[in-house]
């Protein structure tokens, strides 16, 4: 099954194709160390908070309602830390296309 959506980038709507969304729950204090991705994916945060540490060293804080497109397929990848005192719940949607 494929799910199709469009996103707006710089005023242009681009089609994306996605497969098998996953619902992920991560407890407070959990850290996923440098992880390059197998494919591009959207992360949609439903509950809880996290810090994303990019390979360039930049840290981004995300929480409920945030949506990120992760594209670090090469190199050392990124770190995801669950922060705060509640579980982090996210939907991860792999996408294809450039």
C-alpha positions in Angstrom: 0.0 0.0 0.0 1.3 3.5 -0.9 0.3 6.8 0.6 0.6 9.9 -1.5 0.8 13.4 -0.2 2.1 16.7 -1.4 4.3 19.2 0.4 5.0 22.8 -0.4 8.5 23.9 -0.8 9.4 27.4 -1.9 5.8 27.8 -3.3 6.0 24.6 -5.4 3.9 21.5 -4.6 5.9 18.3 -5.0 4.4 14.8 -4.9 6.0 12.2 -2.5 5.3 8.5 -2.3 5.5 6.7 1.1 5.4 3.1 2.3 4.6 1.4 5.6 4.3 4.2 8.2 5.6 3.1 11.6 4.4 4.2 15.0 7.4 4.5 17.4 7.4 4.9 21.2 10.6 5.8 23.0 11.0 6.2 26.8 12.5 9.2 28.4 16.3 9.2 28.4 16.7 6.9 25.4 19.4 7.9 22.9 19.8 6.5 19.4 23.4 7.1 18.5 24.7 8.2 15.0 22.4 6.5 12.6 22.5 7.0 8.9 19.1 6.2 7.3 18.4 3.5 4.8 16.0 5.9 3.0 14.6 9.4 3.4 11.7 9.6 5.9 9.4 12.0 7.5 9.2 12.1 11.3 5.9 13.4 12.8 6.0 14.0 16.5 2.8 13.2 18.3 3.9 13.3 22.0 7.0 14.0 24.0 10.2 15.8 23.1 13.5 15.0 21.5 16.8 16.6 20.5 18.1 15.8 17.1 21.9 16.2 16.8 22.9 16.5 13.1 26.2 15.3 11.7 27.3 19.0 11.4 26.8 19.4 15.2 23.6 21.4 15.0 21.0 20.5 17.7 17.3 20.8 17.0 14.6 20.4 19.6 11.3 18.8 18.4 8.0 18.2 20.0 4.3 17.5 19.4 3.3 18.7 15.9 6.7 19.0 14.5 7.5 17.4 11.1 11.0 16.8 9.8 12.3 15.3 6.6 15.4 13.3 7.4 17.7 12.8 4.5 21.1 11.8 6.0 21.7 8.6 4.0 25.4 8.8 4.1 28.1 9.8 6.6 27.6 9.2 10.3 24.0 10.2 10.4 22.3 11.8 13.4 21.6 11.2 17.1 18.0 11.2 18.5 17.6 11.8 22.3 14.3 11.5 24.1 14.2 14.4 26.6 11.7 15.4 29.3 9.7 13.0 31.4 7.2 11.4 29.0 7.5 8.8 26.3 8.1 10.2 22.8 5.6 8.9 20.2 6.2 9.5 16.5 5.0 8.4 13.2 7.9 7.6 10.8 7.0 7.6 7.1 9.6 6.4 4.6 9.5 8.3 1.3 10.9 7.8 -2.2 11.7 10.4 -4.9 14.0 13.3 -4.9 
